[in-house]
């Protein structure tokens, strides 16, 4: 695991844990598909998928995402990066399932 500081609008907002799920070593910039988990101000979690993490975090922060707009501020608590779009999509779907929520709570956050 590697720690990175996420920058949104040039302000550091959170330290995130970066989990790279790939069979071989790639750089951060080579992994365009992200699955992320946000912790909302009411304690609920939001799981999402994006190809542009910076813009998506800005949208959440500005209240432009319907699920999180009334639950601000949000905190990025997990980030998984993928080189394969289908694997990222499948992982997001899994994390939203009953067993995926249990996995998230036990292993990711």
C-alpha beads as a LAMMPS data file, in Angstrom:
LAMMPS data file: protein, C-alpha beads

109 atoms
108 bonds

1 atom types
1 bond types

-500.0 500.0 xlo xhi
-500.0 500.0 ylo yhi
-500.0 500.0 zlo zhi

Masses

1 110.0

Atoms # bond

1 1 1 0.000 0.000 0.000
2 1 1 1.162 3.485 -0.831
3 1 1 -0.021 6.745 0.655
4 1 1 -0.805 9.647 -1.631
5 1 1 -2.244 13.072 -0.945
6 1 1 -5.280 13.865 -3.094
7 1 1 -5.433 17.427 -4.346
8 1 1 -8.749 19.000 -5.254
9 1 1 -8.774 22.659 -6.288
10 1 1 -5.146 22.793 -5.070
11 1 1 -6.247 22.070 -1.475
12 1 1 -5.187 18.799 0.133
13 1 1 -8.428 17.160 1.222
14 1 1 -7.517 13.680 2.443
15 1 1 -4.793 11.082 2.653
16 1 1 -5.903 8.045 0.658
17 1 1 -4.799 4.449 0.515
18 1 1 -4.012 3.432 -3.030
19 1 1 -4.654 -0.208 -3.868
20 1 1 -3.423 -1.211 -7.307
21 1 1 -5.154 -4.335 -8.549
22 1 1 -3.169 -5.410 -11.578
23 1 1 -1.053 -8.454 -12.453
24 1 1 2.014 -6.371 -13.300
25 1 1 3.583 -3.122 -12.155
26 1 1 2.249 0.015 -13.791
27 1 1 2.524 3.647 -12.908
28 1 1 -0.333 5.574 -11.331
29 1 1 -1.030 7.387 -14.605
30 1 1 -1.368 4.114 -16.547
31 1 1 -4.452 3.073 -14.570
32 1 1 -7.374 5.104 -15.905
33 1 1 -10.303 3.350 -14.189
34 1 1 -11.005 4.101 -10.534
35 1 1 -13.381 2.621 -7.984
36 1 1 -13.623 4.776 -4.886
37 1 1 -15.425 4.840 -1.556
38 1 1 -16.498 8.050 0.129
39 1 1 -17.618 8.387 3.737
40 1 1 -20.446 10.911 3.973
41 1 1 -21.084 13.280 6.867
42 1 1 -24.008 11.093 8.044
43 1 1 -21.741 8.016 8.289
44 1 1 -23.053 6.306 5.123
45 1 1 -20.693 5.228 2.359
46 1 1 -20.863 5.983 -1.351
47 1 1 -19.153 3.650 -3.821
48 1 1 -18.457 4.980 -7.291
49 1 1 -16.589 4.435 -10.543
50 1 1 -14.860 7.078 -12.653
51 1 1 -12.264 7.628 -15.329
52 1 1 -11.384 11.080 -13.993
53 1 1 -10.956 10.987 -10.227
54 1 1 -10.021 14.620 -9.768
55 1 1 -13.109 15.912 -11.604
56 1 1 -15.384 13.423 -9.862
57 1 1 -14.119 14.451 -6.400
58 1 1 -14.634 18.103 -7.340
59 1 1 -18.213 17.294 -8.414
60 1 1 -18.881 15.579 -5.082
61 1 1 -17.339 18.474 -3.149
62 1 1 -19.456 21.037 -5.014
63 1 1 -22.689 19.115 -4.366
64 1 1 -23.185 18.151 -8.022
65 1 1 -23.740 14.431 -7.288
66 1 1 -27.311 13.703 -6.200
67 1 1 -26.552 10.973 -3.616
68 1 1 -23.907 12.964 -1.767
69 1 1 -25.077 16.567 -2.214
70 1 1 -26.999 16.616 1.084
71 1 1 -24.345 14.570 2.909
72 1 1 -21.379 16.953 2.639
73 1 1 -18.583 17.012 3.451
74 1 1 -17.441 13.672 2.075
75 1 1 -14.139 11.946 2.804
76 1 1 -12.313 9.662 0.373
77 1 1 -11.565 6.491 2.360
78 1 1 -10.560 4.009 -0.368
79 1 1 -9.322 4.081 -3.952
80 1 1 -8.688 1.100 -6.233
81 1 1 -7.214 1.698 -9.682
82 1 1 -7.548 -0.633 -12.661
83 1 1 -6.151 -0.821 -16.160
84 1 1 -9.199 -2.808 -17.330
85 1 1 -12.604 -1.090 -17.509
86 1 1 -14.633 -4.277 -17.059
87 1 1 -12.686 -5.304 -13.943
88 1 1 -13.262 -1.876 -12.420
89 1 1 -16.980 -2.023 -13.229
90 1 1 -17.264 -5.552 -11.808
91 1 1 -15.456 -4.536 -8.612
92 1 1 -17.770 -1.544 -8.138
93 1 1 -20.833 -3.784 -8.608
94 1 1 -19.401 -6.309 -6.128
95 1 1 -18.788 -3.605 -3.508
96 1 1 -22.461 -2.629 -3.762
97 1 1 -23.635 -6.216 -3.108
98 1 1 -24.311 -7.666 0.346
99 1 1 -21.056 -9.618 0.495
100 1 1 -19.187 -6.687 -1.059
101 1 1 -20.446 -4.344 1.667
102 1 1 -19.201 -6.814 4.285
103 1 1 -15.827 -7.005 2.501
104 1 1 -15.674 -3.199 2.316
105 1 1 -16.374 -2.814 6.019
106 1 1 -13.890 -5.494 7.081
107 1 1 -11.006 -4.937 4.651
108 1 1 -11.173 -1.574 2.896
109 1 1 -12.312 1.071 5.378

Bonds

1 1 1 2
2 1 2 3
3 1 3 4
4 1 4 5
5 1 5 6
6 1 6 7
7 1 7 8
8 1 8 9
9 1 9 10
10 1 10 11
11 1 11 12
12 1 12 13
13 1 13 14
14 1 14 15
15 1 15 16
16 1 16 17
17 1 17 18
18 1 18 19
19 1 19 20
20 1 20 21
21 1 21 22
22 1 22 23
23 1 23 24
24 1 24 25
25 1 25 26
26 1 26 27
27 1 27 28
28 1 28 29
29 1 29 30
30 1 30 31
31 1 31 32
32 1 32 33
33 1 33 34
34 1 34 35
35 1 35 36
36 1 36 37
37 1 37 38
38 1 38 39
39 1 39 40
40 1 40 41
41 1 41 42
42 1 42 43
43 1 43 44
44 1 44 45
45 1 45 46
46 1 46 47
47 1 47 48
48 1 48 49
49 1 49 50
50 1 50 51
51 1 51 52
52 1 52 53
53 1 53 54
54 1 54 55
55 1 55 56
56 1 56 57
57 1 57 58
58 1 58 59
59 1 59 60
60 1 60 61
61 1 61 62
62 1 62 63
63 1 63 64
64 1 64 65
65 1 65 66
66 1 66 67
67 1 67 68
68 1 68 69
69 1 69 70
70 1 70 71
71 1 71 72
72 1 72 73
73 1 73 74
74 1 74 75
75 1 75 76
76 1 76 77
77 1 77 78
78 1 78 79
79 1 79 80
80 1 80 81
81 1 81 82
82 1 82 83
83 1 83 84
84 1 84 85
85 1 85 86
86 1 86 87
87 1 87 88
88 1 88 89
89 1 89 90
90 1 90 91
91 1 91 92
92 1 92 93
93 1 93 94
94 1 94 95
95 1 95 96
96 1 96 97
97 1 97 98
98 1 98 99
99 1 99 100
100 1 100 101
101 1 101 102
102 1 102 103
103 1 103 104
104 1 104 105
105 1 105 106
106 1 106 107
107 1 107 108
108 1 108 109
